């Protein structure tokens, strides 16, 4: 199991009711398919391989509505994630009710208590929280893209060149449809279920069933990726070398490329406006490890994970 991802939140807890307030249910219109890459005269980019990213994951943009940052900072101004995740509840993307949820979630870290989230409680997440469940791998076929996440072996299925159904039944990873725009894979997801630990990031930012996420994946050469690595280093304190970053922290794939995800999130019940962030992944040379969350349920001293269970038998 990847101890980095299991142990990161061990010093941080939140009652389920805190992260699941009642928010609005309006659903934003999805991005429709624009035809296959072949129809548009472009070859399909190859995103094969395992990809990794540091914690807490999201790379806030330099300007415009963007993701939350950690209020806990080191003397050099970088995020101090070792002390916990205290989200910036003053970020103007948050509606007042959501800001209060983020503030209470952060207070748990400040008080030395655990912060429960989908991963350490053995619950499914859903995009964009899924993006932090690493390593990850994209399997591309003609009719679908399958995204594998190492954390508890979660899987997303993306139907290619199709539309969302008129009525979407909420599910843990939502209803995802995709298409290629040149060298970019675009995925549109709606219908993401609100569970007892529903959140979009490590700061406890909640979401409603109106959550709508658009992902754009593309390969970048090192020079193009550097600006994103700079933003990531500011939040995660990524290791640097004389060239900017250590080779381990920024390993490209065999073609010398990195994988960048640029995603936009909107949820009228939680956010005042759509917001955008990136995640720029390095290539992982390591093999998949077994990660069975139910076998590692002690997430905080004296407390076990809130494993999903049935209150009564199904038969």
PyMOL commands that set and color helices and strands:
alter all, ss='L'
color gray80, all
select helices_A, chain A and resi 3-7+16-19+81-83+96-110+129-132+151-153+222-236+293-295
alter helices_A, ss='H'
color red, helices_A
select strands_A, chain A and resi 50-52+59-60+136-140+144-149+154-160+175-181+184-190+212-221+257-266+275-284+298-300+303-304
alter strands_A, ss='S'
color yellow, strands_A
deselect
rebuild
show_as cartoon
